Amino acid sequence: MKLLFVSNLFPDEAQPWRGLDNSTLLHHLADHWEIRVLAIRSTLPWQRLTWRPRTADAALQPRYLPSLYVPKFGSRWNHRLMAGALRTPMREIRREFAFDVVLGSWIFPDCCALAELSPELAFPFVAIAQGSDVHQYLRVPARRRIILDRLPRARAIVTRSGELARLLIEAGLPAERTRPIYNGIDFACFKPGDSLAARRELGLPENGRVILFVGNFYDIKNPGLLVEAHARLCADPDLSDCRLVLIGGGPLADALQQNAAHLGTSDRVVFVGRKDAPAVARYMQAADVLALPSRNEGVPNVILEAFACGLPVVASRIGGIPEVHNAAELGRLFAEGNLDALTEALRSVLQTPPARDRICAHAQQFSWERTTTAYDKLLRQAVS
């Protein structure tokens, strides 16, 4: 059977981290489906950009499609603008690749654009709600109205956590259409390793504690709170050699560096930029704890990947995180935005580390095989 994937969340050569979980899902589904990809790129009218796929994604034959996007004031029209950009390419693809079903990711404008086209072009589609698209967009009245009006046209709405499903149902979407499915873990990549060897390889001190952050430097991820908590830990004589390693990038990078300088911890805060999955796994093997102080989340893959490496996690008690981080032996959860609580949670885990073998055992339930089976069944139901 033939599947067309449509979303702005798909990697390219310049942004190999973008929508990486979607790419991974598609590669696993490729054992069951013939797949093509329309990767949308929001652009402004005067921009003339080109995109190239990663070598790893060449088999999916991704086609990158520019779509006009009006920032801030375009909530009432962006799904229609995207539908206009998709209409002709989807007709062209259908002539050469008669897809049976469309899988879309990111509920607005991407999946709402598919909902605009679904009756006209007569295709069934399944929508994926990622996390931030639910938490943020349901609070914007114009987007909320469009989501609640258009998204019921999907045969099913996949959520990356049960909490996301609850929010969508509470907002008014039909409960029978929502299907929570957790992402999987690449156990060949994310696994326990020799911590000392990893630190030597990465140029990290062999002694002392290492706190790891992996994510975008956006306000919703709240990395600034972690920089402040780390500074407090460094003031403790028993933890003064504690290092904070931040993997990622984004608009807050300069502010984070300036804050570390202001707090006097620049020599113990390490910015390593964005990294591919094997490099992230190596840092996880070297670290003592992963910290995720986000304001909103679904179920971040990075938490599941840390568990697979045997790495304890300190995270905000928000979204779907408590669904997978459900025992003290996995680390600690803290009240979102509470600096004192974050600091004490990190102190507790660093001074009394949980057993890594139990964390690894917990991670085994989150396999890509299990995830792929659930998606395959749902997509076939959507066709029938």
C-alpha positions as CSV (number, residue, x, y, z in Angstrom):
1,M,0.0,0.0,0.0
2,K,1.1,3.6,-0.6
3,L,1.5,6.3,2.0
4,L,2.1,10.0,1.4
5,F,3.6,11.9,4.3
6,V,3.0,15.7,4.5
7,S,4.5,18.0,7.1
8,N,6.9,20.8,7.7
9,L,8.6,18.5,10.3
10,F,10.9,16.5,8.1
11,P,14.7,16.8,8.0
12,D,16.8,18.3,5.2
13,E,20.6,18.5,4.7
14,A,20.9,21.9,6.5
15,Q,18.5,21.0,9.3
16,P,19.1,17.2,9.9
17,W,17.4,17.4,13.4
18,R,14.1,18.9,12.1
19,G,11.3,16.4,12.5
20,L,13.8,13.6,13.0
21,D,11.2,11.4,14.9
22,N,8.9,11.6,11.8
23,S,11.7,10.5,9.5
24,T,12.6,7.6,11.8
25,L,8.9,6.5,11.9
26,L,8.7,6.5,8.1
27,H,11.8,4.4,7.7
28,H,10.3,1.8,10.0
29,L,7.0,1.9,8.2
30,A,8.8,1.5,4.9
31,D,8.9,-2.3,5.6
32,H,5.1,-2.2,5.3
33,W,4.3,0.7,3.0
34,E,5.6,2.4,-0.1
35,I,6.2,5.9,1.0
36,R,6.7,9.4,-0.5
37,V,7.2,12.7,1.3
38,L,6.1,16.2,0.7
39,A,8.1,18.3,3.1
40,I,6.6,21.8,3.5
41,R,8.8,24.8,4.1
42,S,7.1,28.0,5.2
43,T,8.6,31.0,3.3
44,L,8.0,34.7,2.7
45,P,7.1,35.9,-0.8
46,W,10.6,37.3,-1.6
47,Q,12.5,34.2,-0.5
48,R,14.0,31.9,-3.1
49,L,15.3,28.9,-1.1
50,T,16.2,25.4,-2.0
51,W,16.5,22.3,0.2
52,R,18.3,19.0,-0.2
53,P,17.4,15.8,1.6
54,R,19.7,13.9,3.9
55,T,21.4,10.9,2.2
56,A,19.6,8.7,4.7
57,D,16.2,9.9,3.5
58,A,16.8,9.6,-0.2
59,A,14.8,6.4,-0.4
60,L,11.7,8.3,0.7
61,Q,12.1,10.6,-2.3
62,P,11.2,13.8,-0.4
63,R,10.0,16.8,-2.3
64,Y,10.5,20.1,-0.6
65,L,7.6,22.5,-1.2
66,P,7.6,26.2,-0.3
67,S,4.4,27.6,1.2
68,L,3.6,31.2,1.9
69,Y,3.3,31.8,5.6
70,V,2.1,35.0,7.3
71,P,3.7,35.2,10.8
72,K,1.7,36.4,13.8
73,F,-1.3,37.8,11.9
74,G,-1.9,34.8,9.6
75,S,-3.8,32.5,12.0
76,R,-7.0,32.8,9.9
77,W,-5.4,32.1,6.6
78,N,-2.2,30.1,6.9
79,H,-3.9,26.7,6.6
80,R,-5.6,27.9,3.4
81,L,-2.3,29.3,2.0
82,M,-0.7,25.9,2.7
83,A,-3.6,24.1,1.1
84,G,-3.1,26.3,-2.0
85,A,0.6,25.3,-2.1
86,L,-0.2,21.6,-1.7
87,R,-3.1,21.3,-4.2
88,T,-1.2,21.0,-7.5
89,P,1.8,19.0,-6.1
90,M,-0.6,16.4,-4.5
91,R,-2.5,16.0,-7.8
92,E,0.8,15.6,-9.6
93,I,2.1,13.0,-7.1
94,R,-1.2,11.1,-7.3
95,R,-0.9,10.6,-11.0
96,E,2.5,8.8,-10.6
97,F,2.1,7.5,-7.1
98,A,-1.5,6.6,-6.3
99,F,-1.3,7.0,-2.5
100,D,-4.0,5.2,-0.4
101,V,-3.7,7.5,2.6
102,V,-2.0,10.7,3.8
103,L,-0.2,11.0,7.1
104,G,0.3,14.6,8.3
105,S,2.1,16.0,11.3
106,W,1.6,19.3,13.1
107,I,-2.0,20.1,13.6
108,F,-1.9,23.8,12.4
109,P,-1.5,24.7,9.6
110,D,-0.3,21.4,8.2
111,C,-3.1,19.0,9.1
112,C,-5.7,21.7,8.8
113,A,-4.5,22.3,5.3
114,L,-4.9,18.5,4.6
115,A,-8.4,18.8,6.0
116,E,-9.2,21.6,3.5
117,L,-8.1,19.4,0.6
118,S,-9.4,16.0,1.7
119,P,-13.0,16.4,0.5
120,E,-11.9,18.0,-2.7
121,L,-9.2,15.5,-3.7
122,A,-10.9,12.6,-2.0
123,F,-8.2,11.1,0.2
124,P,-8.3,9.8,3.7
125,F,-5.7,11.2,6.1
126,V,-4.4,10.7,9.6
127,A,-3.1,13.6,11.7
128,I,-0.3,13.6,14.2
129,A,-0.3,16.1,17.1
130,Q,3.3,16.7,18.2
131,G,2.9,18.5,21.5
132,S,3.6,22.2,21.3
133,D,1.1,22.6,18.5
134,V,-1.6,21.5,21.0
135,H,-0.4,23.3,24.0
136,Q,0.2,26.6,22.3
137,Y,-2.4,26.7,19.5
138,L,-5.5,25.8,21.5
139,R,-4.8,29.0,23.4
140,V,-5.0,31.1,20.2
141,P,-8.8,31.7,19.6
142,A,-8.5,31.9,15.8
143,R,-6.4,28.8,15.5
144,R,-8.5,26.9,18.1
145,R,-11.6,27.5,16.0
146,I,-10.0,26.2,12.8
147,I,-8.5,23.2,14.5
148,L,-11.8,22.2,16.1
149,D,-13.6,22.7,12.8
150,R,-11.2,21.0,10.4
151,L,-9.4,18.3,12.4
152,P,-12.5,16.0,12.8
153,R,-12.2,15.4,9.1
154,A,-9.1,13.2,9.9
155,R,-9.8,9.5,10.1
156,A,-7.7,9.4,13.3
157,I,-5.6,11.9,15.3
158,V,-2.4,10.4,16.8
159,T,-1.1,12.0,19.9
160,R,2.4,11.5,21.2
161,S,1.0,11.2,24.8
162,G,-2.2,10.5,26.6
163,E,-2.2,14.0,28.0
164,L,-2.3,15.5,24.5
165,A,-5.3,13.3,23.7
166,R,-7.0,14.5,26.9
167,L,-6.4,18.2,25.9
168,L,-7.8,17.7,22.4
169,I,-10.9,15.8,23.7
170,E,-11.4,18.4,26.4
171,A,-11.3,21.1,23.7
172,G,-14.0,19.3,21.7
173,L,-12.5,16.9,19.3
174,P,-14.1,13.4,19.1
175,A,-12.6,11.0,21.6
176,E,-13.1,8.0,19.3
177,R,-10.7,9.6,16.8
178,T,-7.8,10.1,19.1
179,R,-5.1,7.5,19.4
180,P,-2.1,8.0,21.8
181,I,1.0,6.3,20.4
182,Y,4.4,6.8,22.0
183,N,7.5,7.2,19.8
184,G,10.1,4.4,19.9
185,I,13.8,4.3,20.8
186,D,16.6,3.3,18.5
187,F,18.2,0.8,20.8
188,A,21.1,0.2,18.5
189,C,22.1,3.9,19.0
190,F,20.9,4.7,22.5
191,K,22.3,2.2,25.0
192,P,24.6,2.1,28.1
193,G,28.2,2.8,27.5
194,D,31.6,3.3,29.3
195,S,31.2,6.7,31.0
196,L,34.9,7.3,31.5
197,A,35.7,6.5,27.9
198,A,32.9,8.7,26.7
199,R,34.2,11.6,28.8
200,R,37.7,11.2,27.5
201,E,36.4,11.1,23.9
202,L,34.3,14.2,24.4
203,G,36.9,16.2,26.3
204,L,34.9,16.3,29.5
205,P,36.5,16.1,33.0
206,E,36.9,12.5,34.1
207,N,35.9,13.5,37.7
208,G,33.0,15.6,38.8
209,R,29.3,15.5,37.8
210,V,27.8,16.3,34.4
211,I,24.3,17.6,33.8
212,L,23.1,17.3,30.2
213,F,20.5,19.3,28.3
214,V,19.3,18.4,24.8
215,G,16.8,20.6,23.0
216,N,16.2,23.8,21.2
217,F,17.1,27.0,23.0
218,Y,13.5,28.3,23.0
219,D,11.6,29.9,25.8
220,I,9.2,26.9,25.9
221,K,12.2,24.6,26.7
222,N,13.2,27.1,29.5
223,P,17.0,26.3,29.4
224,G,17.7,29.6,31.3
225,L,16.2,28.0,34.5
226,L,18.7,25.2,34.2
227,V,21.6,27.6,33.9
228,E,20.5,29.3,37.1
229,A,20.0,25.9,38.9
230,H,23.4,24.8,37.8
231,A,25.0,28.0,39.3
232,R,23.3,27.3,42.6
233,L,24.7,23.7,42.6
234,C,28.2,25.1,41.8
235,A,28.0,27.2,45.0
236,D,27.8,23.9,47.0
237,P,31.4,22.8,47.9
238,D,30.4,19.2,47.2
239,L,29.2,20.0,43.7
240,S,31.5,23.0,42.7
241,D,33.0,20.9,39.9
242,C,29.6,20.2,38.3
243,R,29.5,20.8,34.5
244,L,26.4,21.7,32.5
245,V,26.6,20.5,28.9
246,L,24.0,22.0,26.5
247,I,23.3,20.3,23.2
248,G,21.2,22.4,20.8
249,G,20.8,25.8,19.4
250,G,18.3,28.6,19.0
251,P,17.5,32.3,19.6
252,L,18.3,32.1,23.3
253,A,22.0,31.0,22.8
254,D,23.5,34.4,23.4
255,A,21.3,35.2,26.4
256,L,22.3,31.8,28.0
257,Q,26.0,32.5,27.5
258,Q,25.6,36.0,29.0
259,N,23.7,34.6,32.0
260,A,26.3,32.0,32.7
261,A,29.0,34.8,32.6
262,H,26.9,36.9,34.9
263,L,26.5,34.0,37.4
264,G,30.3,33.3,37.2
265,T,29.9,29.7,35.8
266,S,31.0,30.2,32.2
267,D,34.0,27.9,32.8
268,R,31.6,25.1,33.8
269,V,28.9,25.6,31.1
270,V,29.7,23.9,27.8
271,F,27.8,24.7,24.6
272,V,28.4,22.0,22.0
273,G,25.9,23.0,19.3
274,R,23.5,20.6,17.7
275,K,24.5,17.0,17.4
276,D,23.3,13.9,15.5
277,A,21.8,10.9,17.3
278,P,25.1,8.9,17.8
279,A,26.8,12.0,19.3
280,V,23.8,12.7,21.6
281,A,23.9,9.1,22.8
282,R,27.6,9.4,23.5
283,Y,27.0,12.5,25.7
284,M,24.2,10.6,27.5
285,Q,26.7,7.9,28.3
286,A,29.1,10.5,29.7
287,A,26.5,12.4,31.8
288,D,25.1,11.8,35.3
289,V,21.7,13.2,34.6
290,L,19.5,14.7,31.8
291,A,17.7,17.8,32.8
292,L,14.5,19.0,30.9
293,P,13.0,22.1,32.5
294,S,10.4,22.7,29.8
295,R,7.2,24.8,30.2
296,N,5.2,22.5,27.9
297,E,5.9,19.1,26.4
298,G,4.2,16.0,25.0
299,V,6.5,13.0,25.6
300,P,10.0,14.2,24.5
301,N,12.0,11.5,22.7
302,V,15.1,12.7,24.5
303,I,13.7,11.4,27.8
304,L,13.1,7.9,26.4
305,E,16.5,7.9,24.8
306,A,18.1,8.9,28.1
307,F,16.4,6.0,29.8
308,A,17.7,3.6,27.1
309,C,21.2,4.8,28.0
310,G,20.5,4.2,31.7
311,L,20.6,8.0,32.4
312,P,18.3,9.3,35.1
313,V,16.1,12.3,34.1
314,V,15.1,15.4,36.0
315,A,12.1,17.0,34.2
316,S,9.2,19.3,34.7
317,R,6.0,17.6,35.8
318,I,4.0,18.6,32.7
319,G,2.3,17.2,29.7
320,G,2.9,13.5,29.0
321,I,6.2,13.3,30.9
322,P,4.7,11.7,34.1
323,E,3.2,9.0,31.8
324,V,6.7,7.6,31.0
325,H,8.6,9.1,34.0
326,N,6.5,7.3,36.6
327,A,8.9,6.1,39.3
328,A,11.5,7.6,41.6
329,E,14.1,5.2,40.3
330,L,14.0,7.0,37.0
331,G,15.1,10.4,38.4
332,R,12.9,13.2,39.7
333,L,10.0,15.4,38.5
334,F,9.6,19.0,39.7
335,A,7.0,21.7,39.6
336,E,7.4,23.6,36.3
337,G,9.3,26.9,36.6
338,N,10.3,26.3,40.2
339,L,14.0,27.1,40.5
340,D,14.3,25.7,44.1
341,A,12.6,22.5,43.2
342,L,14.8,22.0,40.1
343,T,17.9,22.6,42.0
344,E,17.0,20.2,44.8
345,A,15.9,17.5,42.3
346,L,19.3,17.7,40.5
347,R,21.1,17.7,43.8
348,S,19.3,14.6,44.9
349,V,20.0,12.6,41.8
350,L,23.6,13.7,41.6
351,Q,24.3,12.8,45.2
352,T,22.3,9.6,45.2
353,P,22.2,8.2,41.6
354,P,19.5,5.7,40.7
355,A,20.4,2.2,39.5
356,R,21.1,2.5,35.8
357,D,20.1,-1.1,35.0
358,R,16.6,-0.5,36.3
359,I,16.3,2.6,34.1
360,C,17.4,0.6,31.1
361,A,14.9,-2.1,31.8
362,H,12.1,0.5,32.0
363,A,13.1,1.8,28.5
364,Q,12.6,-1.6,26.8
365,Q,8.8,-1.1,26.5
366,F,9.3,1.8,24.1
367,S,10.4,0.0,20.9
368,W,10.0,1.3,17.4
369,E,8.6,-2.1,16.4
370,R,5.7,-1.6,18.8
371,T,5.2,2.0,17.6
372,T,5.3,0.9,13.9
373,T,2.8,-1.9,14.5
374,A,0.4,0.6,16.0
375,Y,0.8,3.1,13.2
376,D,0.5,0.4,10.5
377,K,-2.8,-0.8,12.0
378,L,-4.2,2.7,12.3
379,L,-3.3,3.6,8.7
380,R,-4.9,0.5,7.3
381,Q,-8.0,1.2,9.3
382,A,-8.0,4.7,7.8
383,V,-7.9,3.3,4.3
384,S,-10.7,0.8,4.9
